[in-house]
Amino acid sequence: MIGVNQLKAMIRKQWMAEFRGKPVVLPGEAKFITGVPMKDAHLHYLATEAGIEVRLSDDYKSMEGFYILDEAKLMWFAMRWA
């Protein structure tokens, strides 16, 4: 089982490699969560590609937990970014 801190580290690695400093493409089906296009695009990516829904703090600045949407996608994400 993956813990919150382990997942945070994997998400950080993935963000640095694939999102940081790159143009934002916010898909039309992405949820409006934080109001910041880059953050919402990344949250959408995590839901659709990594199979997780991140539970954020009230100020949207930190991850407090997560829900597994697709175990197979999460496993592939974990194998790539662990």
C-alpha positions in Angstrom: 0.0 0.0 0.0 1.3 3.5 -0.9 1.3 6.1 1.8 0.6 9.8 1.5 4.2 10.8 1.8 5.4 8.2 -0.7 2.7 9.4 -3.2 3.7 13.1 -2.6 7.3 12.3 -3.5 6.2 10.5 -6.7 3.9 13.3 -7.7 6.7 15.8 -7.1 9.1 13.8 -9.4 6.4 13.5 -12.0 5.6 17.3 -11.8 9.2 18.3 -12.1 9.8 16.0 -15.2 6.5 16.6 -17.1 4.7 19.7 -16.0 7.1 22.3 -14.5 7.9 25.1 -16.9 5.8 23.7 -19.8 2.8 25.3 -21.4 -0.5 24.5 -19.7 -3.2 22.6 -21.6 -6.3 22.4 -19.5 -8.7 19.9 -21.1 -12.3 20.9 -21.3 -13.4 18.0 -19.2 -11.0 18.9 -16.3 -12.7 19.9 -13.1 -12.4 23.5 -11.8 -10.8 22.8 -8.4 -8.2 25.4 -7.5 -8.9 28.0 -10.2 -5.2 27.8 -11.2 -5.0 26.3 -14.7 -1.6 24.6 -14.1 -2.8 23.0 -10.8 -6.1 21.9 -12.2 -4.5 20.4 -15.3 -2.1 18.4 -13.1 -5.0 17.2 -10.9 -6.8 16.2 -14.0 -3.7 14.3 -15.2 -3.4 12.5 -11.9 -7.1 11.4 -12.0 -7.0 10.3 -15.6 -3.5 8.9 -16.0 -2.4 8.0 -12.5 -5.8 6.8 -11.3 -5.9 8.9 -8.2 -7.9 11.8 -6.9 -5.9 14.0 -4.6 -7.6 15.4 -1.5 -6.2 18.9 -0.9 -6.1 21.1 2.2 -8.7 23.9 2.4 -6.2 26.4 1.0 -5.2 24.0 -1.8 -1.6 24.2 -0.9 -1.0 20.7 0.4 -2.1 17.2 -0.2 -3.9 15.7 2.8 -4.8 12.3 1.2 -6.0 10.6 -1.9 -8.6 8.2 -3.3 -7.7 5.4 -5.6 -9.8 5.6 -8.8 -7.9 2.9 -10.8 -5.5 0.5 -9.1 -3.8 -0.5 -12.3 -3.1 3.1 -13.4 -1.8 3.9 -9.9 0.5 0.9 -10.0 2.0 2.0 -13.4 2.4 5.5 -12.0 4.1 4.2 -8.9 6.5 1.9 -10.9 7.5 4.8 -13.1 8.0 7.5 -10.4 9.0 5.6 -7.3 
